[in-house]
Amino acid sequence: METIKRLNEVSLLDFVSLVNEIFKDYKLPINWDVYTFKLDAKENSLSFEDSFVFYENGDPTGFIVVGIRRNKARIDAMGVIREKRGTGLASRILEHAIENLKWKAVNTVILEVIEEDERAVRFYQKNGFKVQRKLYTLGFENKVVNAPFLRFFKTDARWIHKIALEVQIHNHRKPNWQREPLTLFLSGERYSMERVAFRGKEGYLVWGATPTSAFIVDCFIQDISFENFLEFFKGCVDHVKRKSGKELITMTAVPEDDILHKVAGNVGFKVILTQLEMSLRIHA
């Protein structure tokens, strides 16, 4: 017999074990523990009430995790156990979550899927999702050539949120979910947050490091002329390299229509992974 539980009714320890097991053979594995899942949940506005785990005869078979911001929702992750793939379970999970979102005044659902995972792309297209744009995960291991002088000052998530919102509105930026001002604010003290001064303009840099590499979450400046933004970006990359001591610098899911993508290619960042941002319009 199939039963469904909301995530807020499930042990998080059991849940992250299920997710890690399901995703261990996916093209983009997930390796959560309870602590990192809680951090991701806060940062990405995940709603435990609107996320679900499916069971058959008491054993978990699949899940879907959903974030909600006003009238927009995002499927953060979804999967089914190997034995249930191709049985229609994934469609039932997605349908259940979408039907639930209709009651929450949500009118748009977004998600990201690996471009080369043709089966997953077809699945979402079959269920009404349409490709909006490409998102690139980028990597850089070289030395920054002719990095300009920038001044960096430690700041907090509240200030980052304020200026990120200002530059988004002023420059008509369309950040993906992971770079929305609210995401940066909700990340709290998870990352290094710095105010940047360059050529009389203010900007910001949000970055972090792992044992093997460093990563830029987001950076932006008030002046988006290509030349100035390029110099600003070079200075940020050089700063992260020097501060972290890491050779490899990455940026995850950078939208193809964002100036970050344009300047990163100019500096020498290479594409590691391509995802498709897909969306679905729903109506109650």
PEHU-V656950 format. One record per pair of residues at least 12 apart in sequence whose ideal C-beta (glycine too) atoms are under 7 Angstrom apart, sorted by the first residue. I is the first residue (numbers start at 0). J is the second residue. Records with the same first field share a line. If there is no record, write none. Layout:
# PEHU-V656950
I=J, J
This chain:
# PEHU-V656950
0=56
1=53, 54, 55
2=54
3=51, 53, 95
4=51, 52, 54
5=47, 48, 50, 51
6=47, 50, 51, 52
7=47, 48
9=52
11=33, 36
12=33
14=52
15=31, 32, 33, 36
17=59, 62
18=31, 62, 76
19=31
21=78, 79, 80
22=78
26=113, 116
27=113
29=76
38=189
41=185
42=182, 185, 186, 189
43=66, 75, 176, 182
44=66, 67, 68, 185
45=64, 65, 66, 75
46=65, 66, 67
49=65, 67, 99, 100, 103
50=63, 64, 65
51=63, 92, 95, 96
53=88, 92
60=79, 80, 83, 88
61=78, 79, 80, 83, 88, 89, 92
62=77, 78
63=77, 92, 93, 96
64=76
65=96
67=103, 105
68=181
70=104, 105, 106, 107
71=105, 107, 109
72=100, 105, 108
73=109, 110, 176
74=108, 110
77=92, 93
89=122
90=126
93=126
97=281
100=281
101=281, 283
105=281
106=280, 281, 282
107=278, 280
108=278, 279, 281
109=176, 276, 277, 278
110=123, 277
111=134, 252, 274, 275, 276
112=274, 275, 277
113=272, 274
114=133, 273, 274, 275
120=275
123=277
127=279
128=277, 278, 279
129=277, 278
130=275, 277
131=276, 277, 278
132=254, 255, 256, 276
133=255, 273, 275
134=175, 252, 253, 254, 274, 276
135=253, 255, 260, 270, 273
136=249, 251, 252, 271, 272
137=249, 250, 253, 263, 268, 269, 270, 271
138=247, 249, 268, 269, 271
139=236, 248, 266, 267, 268
140=246, 247
141=267
143=233, 236, 237, 240, 266
146=233, 234, 237
147=230, 233, 234
149=195, 196, 197, 231, 234, 238
150=196
151=193, 195, 204, 238
152=193, 194
153=193
154=192, 193, 194
155=192
156=183, 184, 186, 187, 192
157=184
158=194
159=183, 184, 192, 203, 205
160=180, 183, 184
162=201, 203
163=180, 183, 203, 219
164=180
166=219, 221
167=180
170=223
173=256
175=252, 254, 276
177=251, 252
178=217
183=205, 217
190=205, 206, 207, 216
191=206, 207
192=205
195=220, 235
197=220, 231, 234
198=227
200=220, 221, 222
201=221
202=218, 219, 220, 221, 231
203=218, 219
204=218, 235
205=217, 218
206=239
208=243, 245
212=245, 247, 248, 249
213=239, 243, 245, 248
214=248, 249, 250, 251
215=235, 239, 248, 250
218=232, 235
223=258
228=258, 262
229=262, 265
232=262, 266
233=266
236=248, 266
250=263
252=274
